[in-house]
């Protein structure tokens, strides 16, 4: 049987089309409402209640629109909101909340961009409270700075623990050489084997990289957490900490696989392939789990920024 009508008239497809249209219109209405609420004196109270309800009922679109229209809504991310999100298993809301940890960096990009093109006299201008624009910015983002510091320290502590554990393991492996040593000369029994050379190099690299990761993460924990640190200093350290930890995990698995192959491989290809495949599992898992954060950090720190590339035809004024 051949259907000659419009495929959009098929009931299931028509229902999907109507649902998508309704969703699009709802988002437009939500954006319009957020814009209108900004003009209301009770805007902060309205946004707060709407933000909490959106987190409670698992509607990420509401949180996204509120944050776009009113960035200070991030201060509503208190312990009660997190408990509600976790208890209701709202993974979309949880990912959205975690993604806002770099919001302070975006706010600094805004401030630096405005400061760059505003008249120089504006940077020293004082309001009725004798506050300069810089002082006002710090006061308005006090809660956001605290949230960013809390996230940075929590992340750095986790990476420090993992890197310290890796350093302990590979250091012990370097002392207890696989195959032992000659009783007379003290030279390793498998010193001429290619697998032993791979083990020695990989173990040493893993040790050095894990210690480097520990030191980088410790520098994050002991920094002063000034507002300007969130622009480049802290994200850059976190990037280096992530990369060195990933490399140390990779070389640790190579060293372990080399040691197993050296002792039990009997120079069989299928054992080598099996060990290589198994070693790739934790490395790949680590990469999949941490790659989105690393990409976001690199893009926000070394990328074109939230303003992109400026046009060469931009009119600049000499103030």
N, C-alpha and C positions, 0 to 999 in steps of 0.2 A: 504494500500500500504506500503510495507516494503522497507526501504532504506538500501542497503547493502554496500554502499561506506564508505569512511572515513568521519567521522563527521566534520573534519576540511575543507572538500570540500564544505560544505553548504555555500552559498554566504554570509549571514549575519555573520556567525561565522568566515569565512575566512577573511572578512573585519576587524573584531575586532582583529583577530590574527595579521594581517598585520599592523594595527594601533599600537598595543602594541609593535611589533618588531621595527617599525619606531621610536616610542617614546624612546625605550631603546637605539637604536643606536644614536639618537639625544643627549641623555644625555651623552653617552660615548664621542661623538664628542665635546660636550660642556665642559666636564671635560678636555679633551685633549687640547682644545683651551685655557682654563684658565691657564693650566700648561705652555703652550708655551708663553702666554702673559707676564707671570712673568719674562721672560728673555728679554723682550723688554724695552728699556729706557722709552718709553711713556706708561708704564703699568698703572700708576695711572690714567692718562687721559682716557685711553681706558676702564678701569674698571668703572670709574665714569659714562661715557656716557652709557655703557651697563647696569649698575645698574639702572640708572634713567629710561632708556627705558623699562627694565624689570618690574619696578614698575608701569610705566605709562600704559603699555599694559597688565598688569595682568598675568605675567609669573613667578610664584614663583620659578620654577626650576633654572632660570637664577640667581636670587638673592641668592639661596642656594649655588650654585656652586661657585659664586664669593666670598661669605663670607667664604666658606671652603678654597678657594685658597688664598684669600686676606682679612683677618679679619678686616683690617683697612678700608674696604669699609663701615663699619658701620657709619663712619663720614659723609657719603653722605645722611644720614637720616635727611634732613633739613625740614623746614616748607613746602617748595614747594612739596617735595615728599609726605608728609603726606596729603596735600591738594589734590594732584592728586589721591592718593589711595582712600581717602574718597569720593571724587566727582564721581569717576568711580565705586564705590561700589565693590572694589576688596577685598572681605573678606579674601581670602587666603593670599594675600599679607599683609593685615593688621595684621592677626594672626602671620605671619612670622616675621614682624617688631617688634611686641610686644614681641615675644619670644626671641628676641635678647637682651632684657634688662638685662639678666643674663650673657651676653657675657663677661663682665669684670671679673666675678668670674671665668669663664673658662680660661681666659687669665692669671689670677693669679695662677690658678692650673698649667698651663704650666710653668710659671716662677719659682714657688716653686719647681716643679719636676726637672727642669733643674738645679736649684741652689743646690738641694739636692745631685745630682750625679756628678756635675762639680767639678773640682779641687778648693780647697778653695781659692787659689790665684786669681782665675778668678773673684770672687765676689768683690775684691778690685782693679781689673785691670781698668786702665783709658785709654780712647781712646784719639785721638788727641785733642778733646775739653775738656779734663780733666773731662769727665763724667764716672762714674761707671756704670756697667750694670743696677743697680737699678734706677739710674737717667735717663738713656736712656729709660728704660721701662716706667717710669712715663711720660716723654716727648712724647713718641710715642702713649701713651694711654690717652693723655690729653682730647681729644674730647669724647672718650668713657667714661671716668670718669664723664664728664659733663652730657652726656646722661643718664648714670646710676643714677646720683644724681637727675636729673629731673624726671625720672620715679619713683624712690623711694619716693621722696617728694610728687608727685602727688598721688601715691597710699596711702601713709600714711595719707594725708589730707582727702581723701575720707573715709578711715576707721575711722579716728578720728571723723569726722562729724556723721557717722552712730552710733558709740559707744556712743557719747555724747547724741544723740537723745534717744537711748535706756535707758541710765542712767536716763535721765529726766523723761521718761515715767514710768519706774519701781519705781522710787523714789516717784512720785506722787501717784502711785497705793498703795505703802506701807503706805502712810499717810491716804488716803481715803480707809479704810478697807471695803471690801464688806460685807454688812449686818449691818454695824454700831456696836456701843458698847452699853453695858448696862449703863443706866443713873447713877446707884448708884456705881457700882464697876469699870466701864470703861473697863471691859473685853469684847472682841469681842463676838457678839451674836452666831457666828458659830465656836467658838474656839474648840469645841469638835468634829466637823465634820472632816472626813478624807480629804475631798476636800479643806478645809481651811488650814490644815497643809501642804498639797501639794502646795497650793498657797503661803503660807508664806515662805517656804523653797525655792521654785523656784524663787520668786521675789527677795529674798535676794541674791541668787546665781547670778541671772542675773545682779543685781546692782553691786556686787563686780567684776564680770568678765568684765562688760562693762567699769567700771572705770579703771581696769587693762589694758584693751585694749587701752583706751585713753592715759594712761601713757606710754605704750610701743610705741605707734605711735608718741607721742610727743618726745620720746627719738630718734626716727628715724629722725624727723624734725630738731632736735637741735644738731645732731652729727656733727663732723668736716668733714666727708666724705673724709678721707684719703684713699689712694688706697688699703691698707690692710684691711680696714673695709668692703670692698665688698666681701672678702673671706668667713668670718664666721659671724662677728658681725652684719652687716645689714641684711643678709638673715635670721639669727637666730631670730632677733627681729621681722622681718616681719612674720615669721612662728608663733611665739607666739601671735602676734597681730591678725593674721587670726584665729587661733584656739580659743582664748579667745572671739573674736567677734562672731564666730559661736556658741559657747556654750552659750553666753549671749542671742543671738537670740532664741536659742532652749528653754532655761529656761523662757524667756519672754513669748513665745507662750504657754508653759505649765502653767505658772501663769495666763495668760489671760483666757485660756480654763477652768482652775479650778474655777476662779471667776465666769465665765458665768454659769458653771454647778452648782455652789453653789447657785446662785440666781434663775436660771430658769430651772435647770435640773430635779427637782422633783424626783431624784433618778431613772430616767429612763435610761435603758441601751442604747437605740437607740440614745438618745441625747448625751451621753458620747462618743459613737462611732463616731457620726457625728462631734463632736467638735475635737476629736483626729485626724480624717482624714483631716479636714480643717486646723488644726494647723501644720500638716506635710507638707502642700503645700509650705509655704514660707521657711521652713527649708530645704526641699528638693531642692527647686529652688536655694537657696543660695549655698547649697552644690554642685549642678551640675555646677553652674557658676564659683565657686571659687576653686573647687577640682583640676582641671588641674594645676592651678598656685601653689597650695599647694604641690601637688605631685612633681612638678618640683623643687620647693624650697627645699623640704626635701631630694630628691634624690641628688641634686647637692651639698647640704651642709653636709648631714650625710651619703650619699651613698658611693660607692667605688670610686667615682671620675671618671674623663674622662679617666684615665689610667687603671682602673680596679684593680684587685688583681695581685700583682707582683709574678712572679714565684720564688720558693725557690731555683731554680738552676741559678738565675741571678748572673752573675759574678760581684762582687763588687771590686773596687780598693781602696787601701789605699793611699790617696794622702798626 
